[in-house]
Amino acid sequence: MDIKALHKCQLEVLEEVNRICERHDIKYVLFAGTSLGAVRHNGFIPWDDDLDITMLRSDYKKFIDIASHELKDDFFLQTEFSNHWPMFFTKIRINNTTFLEKYMPKDEKTHQGVYIDIFPCDNLYDNVLLAHLQFFLSKVVIGSSLNSRGYLTNNIFKKIFIQIVKKIPHEKIHRFVMNENDNNSKKVHTFFGGASAYKKSVYPRTWLVETVMTTFEDNEYPISKYAHELLSLQYGDYMVLPSVEEKKYKQHAILVDLEKPYYEYAGWRNDKKIEYFTRSIR
């Protein structure tokens, strides 16, 4: 995989997202490993193969509504409101490209082009018990959606949990976790961003509201004004480079093709390849 060529494509997606956000006054920040890359590398983490941003739920919904008719034809909007996508966050993908990940979608019509992730950031209940209930119930919703997606894991506890929750109706649970009407809560959360730990997914509201511009590759993009605090919470001593093994684990793709559409790889994964890649998934 030519990681630099992949990064260039992902930047094109980010530029399109940024164009829409600037035009319509939609707030977002570079998030997770992308924010870390901006601070530590002034761009992508050299071995990272994805790009993440986050928005408060109100901006997230506004973006989806506008992008659904304003996104350029080169791109594909993949949301929880789309067919063939059961997850509760959004991807903007590039048409006529391929990005196969470490799972095999159950839905053959799932778009699998190169993408960036857009995670919603929701209101956390001020009541501590309700906040922890939010976190647990977010796992119920995520577990059900992962089952629908075709998620692979060797973790026996994850397998059992997914089997238990996959048939639970999640519409009301999802609404409870979003807590949309409580826009004055002291804290917010990104439980649907996939973080496994409660503490790493909960932040003071100001951390996602107050932003500064920073260099990312050859342009300027917003990150949290409290990037040091946020990255310390998520990664600890974030300026220390990870081991070779950790770098490999963070990679999402098993096959990337920037010239050929994903549907031309139908049937590419035989059982041995699936078995091989599954062994590396935790």
C-alpha positions as a Markdown table, in Angstrom:
| # | Residue | x | y | z |
|---|---|---|---|---|
| 1 | Met | 0.0 | 0.0 | 0.0 |
| 2 | Asp | 1.3 | 3.5 | -0.9 |
| 3 | Ile | 0.4 | 5.2 | 2.3 |
| 4 | Lys | 1.3 | 8.7 | 1.0 |
| 5 | Ala | -1.0 | 8.2 | -2.0 |
| 6 | Leu | -3.8 | 7.1 | 0.3 |
| 7 | His | -3.2 | 10.1 | 2.6 |
| 8 | Lys | -3.5 | 12.4 | -0.5 |
| 9 | Cys | -6.9 | 10.9 | -1.3 |
| 10 | Gln | -8.1 | 11.2 | 2.3 |
| 11 | Leu | -7.0 | 14.9 | 2.2 |
| 12 | Glu | -9.2 | 15.4 | -0.8 |
| 13 | Val | -12.2 | 14.1 | 1.2 |
| 14 | Leu | -11.3 | 16.3 | 4.2 |
| 15 | Glu | -11.1 | 19.3 | 1.8 |
| 16 | Glu | -14.6 | 18.6 | 0.6 |
| 17 | Val | -15.9 | 18.3 | 4.1 |
| 18 | Asn | -14.1 | 21.5 | 5.1 |
| 19 | Arg | -15.6 | 23.3 | 2.1 |
| 20 | Ile | -19.1 | 22.4 | 3.1 |
| 21 | Cys | -18.5 | 23.2 | 6.8 |
| 22 | Glu | -17.0 | 26.6 | 6.1 |
| 23 | Arg | -19.8 | 27.5 | 3.7 |
| 24 | His | -22.6 | 26.6 | 6.1 |
| 25 | Asp | -20.9 | 27.5 | 9.5 |
| 26 | Ile | -20.7 | 23.9 | 10.7 |
| 27 | Lys | -18.2 | 23.3 | 13.5 |
| 28 | Tyr | -15.9 | 20.2 | 13.6 |
| 29 | Val | -12.5 | 19.3 | 14.9 |
| 30 | Leu | -9.8 | 16.8 | 13.8 |
| 31 | Phe | -10.1 | 14.0 | 16.3 |
| 32 | Ala | -8.3 | 11.0 | 17.8 |
| 33 | Gly | -5.3 | 9.9 | 15.8 |
| 34 | Thr | -5.8 | 12.7 | 13.3 |
| 35 | Ser | -5.6 | 15.3 | 16.0 |
| 36 | Leu | -2.5 | 13.4 | 17.4 |
| 37 | Gly | -1.0 | 13.5 | 14.0 |
| 38 | Ala | -1.6 | 17.2 | 13.7 |
| 39 | Val | 0.1 | 17.9 | 17.0 |
| 40 | Arg | 3.0 | 15.4 | 16.8 |
| 41 | His | 3.6 | 15.3 | 13.0 |
| 42 | Asn | 1.9 | 18.4 | 11.6 |
| 43 | Gly | -0.1 | 16.0 | 9.5 |
| 44 | Phe | -0.9 | 12.3 | 9.2 |
| 45 | Ile | 0.7 | 9.9 | 11.6 |
| 46 | Pro | 3.0 | 8.3 | 9.0 |
| 47 | Trp | 1.7 | 4.8 | 9.4 |
| 48 | Asp | -2.0 | 5.7 | 10.1 |
| 49 | Asp | -4.4 | 4.7 | 7.3 |
| 50 | Asp | -7.5 | 6.6 | 8.4 |
| 51 | Leu | -8.7 | 10.1 | 9.1 |
| 52 | Asp | -11.1 | 11.1 | 11.9 |
| 53 | Ile | -13.1 | 14.2 | 12.7 |
| 54 | Thr | -15.9 | 14.8 | 15.2 |
| 55 | Met | -18.9 | 17.2 | 15.4 |
| 56 | Leu | -21.4 | 18.0 | 18.1 |
| 57 | Arg | -24.7 | 16.2 | 17.3 |
| 58 | Ser | -26.5 | 19.4 | 16.1 |
| 59 | Asp | -23.7 | 20.1 | 13.6 |
| 60 | Tyr | -23.4 | 16.5 | 12.6 |
| 61 | Lys | -27.1 | 16.4 | 11.7 |
| 62 | Lys | -26.8 | 19.7 | 9.8 |
| 63 | Phe | -23.8 | 18.4 | 7.9 |
| 64 | Ile | -25.5 | 15.2 | 6.9 |
| 65 | Asp | -28.6 | 17.1 | 5.7 |
| 66 | Ile | -26.5 | 19.5 | 3.6 |
| 67 | Ala | -23.9 | 17.0 | 2.3 |
| 68 | Ser | -26.7 | 14.7 | 1.1 |
| 69 | His | -27.3 | 17.1 | -1.8 |
| 70 | Glu | -24.2 | 19.3 | -1.9 |
| 71 | Leu | -21.4 | 16.7 | -1.8 |
| 72 | Lys | -19.5 | 16.5 | -5.1 |
| 73 | Asp | -20.2 | 13.5 | -7.3 |
| 74 | Asp | -16.7 | 12.0 | -6.6 |
| 75 | Phe | -17.8 | 11.3 | -3.1 |
| 76 | Phe | -20.3 | 9.0 | -1.3 |
| 77 | Leu | -22.1 | 9.9 | 1.9 |
| 78 | Gln | -22.5 | 6.8 | 4.1 |
| 79 | Thr | -24.6 | 7.4 | 7.2 |
| 80 | Glu | -26.8 | 5.5 | 9.7 |
| 81 | Phe | -29.7 | 6.8 | 7.6 |
| 82 | Ser | -28.3 | 5.1 | 4.5 |
| 83 | Asn | -29.1 | 1.7 | 3.1 |
| 84 | His | -26.3 | -0.9 | 3.4 |
| 85 | Trp | -24.6 | 0.8 | 6.5 |
| 86 | Pro | -25.7 | -0.3 | 10.0 |
| 87 | Met | -23.2 | 1.8 | 12.0 |
| 88 | Phe | -24.0 | 4.9 | 14.0 |
| 89 | Phe | -21.4 | 7.3 | 12.6 |
| 90 | Thr | -20.7 | 8.6 | 9.1 |
| 91 | Lys | -18.1 | 7.9 | 6.5 |
| 92 | Ile | -17.4 | 10.0 | 3.4 |
| 93 | Arg | -16.0 | 7.7 | 0.8 |
| 94 | Ile | -14.4 | 8.2 | -2.6 |
| 95 | Asn | -16.2 | 6.5 | -5.5 |
| 96 | Asn | -14.3 | 4.1 | -7.7 |
| 97 | Thr | -11.7 | 3.2 | -5.1 |
| 98 | Thr | -11.2 | 0.3 | -2.8 |
| 99 | Phe | -10.5 | 0.1 | 1.0 |
| 100 | Leu | -11.1 | -3.4 | 2.3 |
| 101 | Glu | -10.9 | -3.7 | 6.1 |
| 102 | Lys | -10.4 | -6.5 | 8.6 |
| 103 | Tyr | -13.9 | -7.8 | 8.3 |
| 104 | Met | -16.2 | -9.1 | 5.6 |
| 105 | Pro | -19.5 | -7.1 | 5.2 |
| 106 | Lys | -22.6 | -9.2 | 5.4 |
| 107 | Asp | -24.2 | -6.8 | 2.9 |
| 108 | Glu | -22.5 | -7.1 | -0.4 |
| 109 | Lys | -23.8 | -3.7 | -1.4 |
| 110 | Thr | -21.8 | -1.9 | 1.3 |
| 111 | His | -19.7 | 0.8 | -0.2 |
| 112 | Gln | -16.0 | 0.1 | 0.6 |
| 113 | Gly | -14.2 | 2.9 | -1.0 |
| 114 | Val | -11.4 | 5.0 | 0.6 |
| 115 | Tyr | -13.0 | 7.1 | 3.4 |
| 116 | Ile | -12.7 | 9.5 | 6.3 |
| 117 | Asp | -14.8 | 9.0 | 9.5 |
| 118 | Ile | -17.1 | 11.6 | 11.0 |
| 119 | Phe | -18.1 | 10.8 | 14.6 |
| 120 | Pro | -21.1 | 12.4 | 16.4 |
| 121 | Cys | -20.4 | 13.9 | 19.8 |
| 122 | Asp | -23.4 | 13.7 | 22.2 |
| 123 | Asn | -24.6 | 15.2 | 25.4 |
| 124 | Leu | -23.6 | 13.3 | 28.6 |
| 125 | Tyr | -26.1 | 13.2 | 31.4 |
| 126 | Asp | -24.9 | 15.2 | 34.4 |
| 127 | Asn | -26.2 | 12.4 | 36.7 |
| 128 | Val | -23.2 | 10.0 | 37.1 |
| 129 | Leu | -25.4 | 6.9 | 37.1 |
| 130 | Leu | -27.3 | 7.9 | 34.0 |
| 131 | Ala | -24.0 | 8.8 | 32.3 |
| 132 | His | -22.6 | 5.3 | 33.0 |
| 133 | Leu | -25.9 | 3.8 | 31.8 |
| 134 | Gln | -25.4 | 5.8 | 28.6 |
| 135 | Phe | -22.0 | 4.2 | 28.1 |
| 136 | Phe | -23.3 | 0.6 | 28.7 |
| 137 | Leu | -26.3 | 1.1 | 26.4 |
| 138 | Ser | -24.1 | 2.5 | 23.7 |
| 139 | Lys | -22.3 | -0.9 | 23.7 |
| 140 | Val | -25.7 | -2.6 | 23.2 |
| 141 | Val | -26.4 | -0.4 | 20.1 |
| 142 | Ile | -22.8 | -0.8 | 18.8 |
| 143 | Gly | -22.9 | -4.6 | 19.3 |
| 144 | Ser | -26.1 | -4.9 | 17.4 |
| 145 | Ser | -24.7 | -2.8 | 14.5 |
| 146 | Leu | -21.4 | -4.6 | 14.5 |
| 147 | Asn | -23.2 | -7.9 | 14.1 |
| 148 | Ser | -25.1 | -6.5 | 11.1 |
| 149 | Arg | -21.9 | -5.1 | 9.6 |
| 150 | Gly | -20.1 | -8.5 | 9.7 |
| 151 | Tyr | -17.5 | -7.6 | 12.4 |
| 152 | Leu | -14.8 | -10.2 | 13.1 |
| 153 | Thr | -13.2 | -10.8 | 16.5 |
| 154 | Asn | -11.4 | -13.5 | 18.4 |
| 155 | Asn | -12.5 | -12.1 | 21.7 |
| 156 | Ile | -14.9 | -14.7 | 23.2 |
| 157 | Phe | -16.6 | -12.1 | 25.4 |
| 158 | Lys | -17.2 | -9.8 | 22.5 |
| 159 | Lys | -18.7 | -12.7 | 20.5 |
| 160 | Ile | -21.1 | -13.6 | 23.3 |
| 161 | Phe | -22.1 | -10.0 | 23.9 |
| 162 | Ile | -22.8 | -9.4 | 20.2 |
| 163 | Gln | -25.0 | -12.6 | 20.1 |
| 164 | Ile | -26.9 | -11.4 | 23.1 |
| 165 | Val | -27.6 | -7.9 | 22.0 |
| 166 | Lys | -28.1 | -8.4 | 18.2 |
| 167 | Lys | -31.8 | -8.9 | 18.5 |
| 168 | Ile | -32.6 | -6.2 | 21.0 |
| 169 | Pro | -34.5 | -3.2 | 19.4 |
| 170 | His | -32.2 | -0.3 | 19.7 |
| 171 | Glu | -34.2 | 2.8 | 18.6 |
| 172 | Lys | -35.2 | 4.0 | 22.0 |
| 173 | Ile | -31.8 | 3.0 | 23.5 |
| 174 | His | -30.1 | 5.0 | 20.8 |
| 175 | Arg | -32.2 | 8.1 | 21.6 |
| 176 | Phe | -31.3 | 7.7 | 25.3 |
| 177 | Val | -27.6 | 7.5 | 24.5 |
| 178 | Met | -27.7 | 10.6 | 22.2 |
| 179 | Asn | -29.6 | 12.7 | 24.9 |
| 180 | Glu | -30.2 | 15.3 | 22.2 |
| 181 | Asn | -32.2 | 17.8 | 24.3 |
| 182 | Asp | -29.7 | 18.3 | 27.0 |
| 183 | Asn | -27.4 | 20.9 | 25.2 |
| 184 | Asn | -26.4 | 22.5 | 28.4 |
| 185 | Ser | -24.8 | 19.4 | 29.9 |
| 186 | Lys | -21.4 | 19.9 | 31.4 |
| 187 | Lys | -19.8 | 17.1 | 29.5 |
| 188 | Val | -20.1 | 15.4 | 26.1 |
| 189 | His | -19.2 | 11.9 | 24.9 |
| 190 | Thr | -18.1 | 10.1 | 21.7 |
| 191 | Phe | -19.4 | 6.6 | 22.7 |
| 192 | Phe | -20.3 | 5.9 | 19.1 |
| 193 | Gly | -16.8 | 6.7 | 18.1 |
| 194 | Gly | -15.8 | 3.2 | 19.2 |
| 195 | Ala | -13.5 | 3.9 | 22.2 |
| 196 | Ser | -13.6 | 1.0 | 24.6 |
| 197 | Ala | -13.1 | 3.0 | 27.8 |
| 198 | Tyr | -15.6 | 5.3 | 29.4 |
| 199 | Lys | -13.0 | 7.8 | 30.6 |
| 200 | Lys | -11.4 | 8.1 | 27.2 |
| 201 | Ser | -14.7 | 9.0 | 25.6 |
| 202 | Val | -16.0 | 11.7 | 28.0 |
| 203 | Tyr | -14.9 | 15.3 | 27.8 |
| 204 | Pro | -15.8 | 18.8 | 29.2 |
| 205 | Arg | -18.0 | 20.5 | 26.6 |
| 206 | Thr | -15.5 | 23.3 | 26.2 |
| 207 | Trp | -12.9 | 20.8 | 24.8 |
| 208 | Leu | -15.1 | 20.2 | 21.7 |
| 209 | Val | -16.6 | 23.7 | 21.5 |
| 210 | Glu | -13.5 | 25.9 | 21.7 |
| 211 | Thr | -11.1 | 25.4 | 18.8 |
| 212 | Val | -7.9 | 26.7 | 17.3 |
| 213 | Met | -6.5 | 26.3 | 13.8 |
| 214 | Thr | -3.4 | 24.1 | 13.3 |
| 215 | Thr | -1.3 | 22.8 | 10.4 |
| 216 | Phe | -2.2 | 19.5 | 9.0 |
| 217 | Glu | -0.1 | 18.6 | 5.9 |
| 218 | Asp | -0.3 | 21.7 | 3.7 |
| 219 | Asn | -3.4 | 23.3 | 5.1 |
| 220 | Glu | -5.0 | 24.7 | 8.3 |
| 221 | Tyr | -7.8 | 22.8 | 10.1 |
| 222 | Pro | -9.5 | 23.1 | 13.5 |
| 223 | Ile | -8.5 | 21.1 | 16.5 |
| 224 | Ser | -9.6 | 21.4 | 20.1 |
| 225 | Lys | -8.2 | 24.4 | 22.0 |
| 226 | Tyr | -7.5 | 21.8 | 24.7 |
| 227 | Ala | -5.7 | 19.4 | 22.4 |
| 228 | His | -3.0 | 18.7 | 25.0 |
| 229 | Glu | -5.6 | 17.7 | 27.7 |
| 230 | Leu | -7.7 | 15.7 | 25.2 |
| 231 | Leu | -4.7 | 13.8 | 23.7 |
| 232 | Ser | -3.3 | 13.1 | 27.2 |
| 233 | Leu | -6.6 | 11.6 | 28.2 |
| 234 | Gln | -6.8 | 9.5 | 25.1 |
| 235 | Tyr | -3.2 | 8.4 | 24.7 |
| 236 | Gly | -1.3 | 9.3 | 27.9 |
| 237 | Asp | 2.2 | 10.5 | 26.9 |
| 238 | Tyr | 1.2 | 11.0 | 23.3 |
| 239 | Met | 4.5 | 12.4 | 22.1 |
| 240 | Val | 6.1 | 9.0 | 22.6 |
| 241 | Leu | 6.1 | 6.9 | 19.4 |
| 242 | Pro | 4.5 | 3.5 | 19.6 |
| 243 | Ser | 6.2 | 0.1 | 19.0 |
| 244 | Val | 6.3 | -1.6 | 15.6 |
| 245 | Glu | 3.6 | -4.0 | 16.8 |
| 246 | Glu | 1.3 | -1.2 | 17.9 |
| 247 | Lys | 1.7 | 0.6 | 14.6 |
| 248 | Lys | 0.6 | -2.6 | 12.7 |
| 249 | Tyr | -2.4 | -3.1 | 15.0 |
| 250 | Lys | -3.7 | 0.5 | 14.3 |
| 251 | Gln | -3.9 | -0.2 | 10.6 |
| 252 | His | -7.4 | -0.8 | 9.3 |
| 253 | Ala | -6.9 | -1.8 | 5.7 |
| 254 | Ile | -5.9 | -5.2 | 4.2 |
| 255 | Leu | -6.2 | -4.0 | 0.6 |
| 256 | Val | -6.2 | -0.5 | -0.9 |
| 257 | Asp | -6.7 | 0.3 | -4.6 |
| 258 | Leu | -7.0 | 3.9 | -5.6 |
| 259 | Glu | -7.7 | 3.1 | -9.2 |
| 260 | Lys | -10.2 | 0.3 | -9.1 |
| 261 | Pro | -13.7 | 0.2 | -7.4 |
| 262 | Tyr | -14.3 | -2.1 | -4.5 |
| 263 | Tyr | -17.0 | -4.1 | -6.3 |
| 264 | Glu | -14.4 | -5.4 | -8.7 |
| 265 | Tyr | -12.9 | -7.3 | -5.7 |
| 266 | Ala | -16.0 | -9.3 | -5.1 |
| 267 | Gly | -15.0 | -12.8 | -4.1 |
| 268 | Trp | -11.3 | -11.7 | -3.6 |
| 269 | Arg | -11.2 | -13.0 | 0.0 |
| 270 | Asn | -11.1 | -16.7 | 0.1 |
| 271 | Asp | -11.5 | -18.6 | 3.4 |
| 272 | Lys | -7.8 | -18.8 | 4.0 |
| 273 | Lys | -7.3 | -15.1 | 3.7 |
| 274 | Ile | -10.2 | -14.4 | 6.0 |
| 275 | Glu | -8.8 | -16.9 | 8.5 |
| 276 | Tyr | -5.3 | -15.3 | 8.3 |
| 277 | Phe | -6.6 | -11.7 | 8.8 |
| 278 | Thr | -9.0 | -12.7 | 11.6 |
| 279 | Arg | -6.1 | -14.1 | 13.7 |
| 280 | Ser | -4.7 | -10.5 | 14.0 |
| 281 | Ile | -8.0 | -9.0 | 15.2 |
| 282 | Arg | -8.6 | -8.5 | 18.9 |
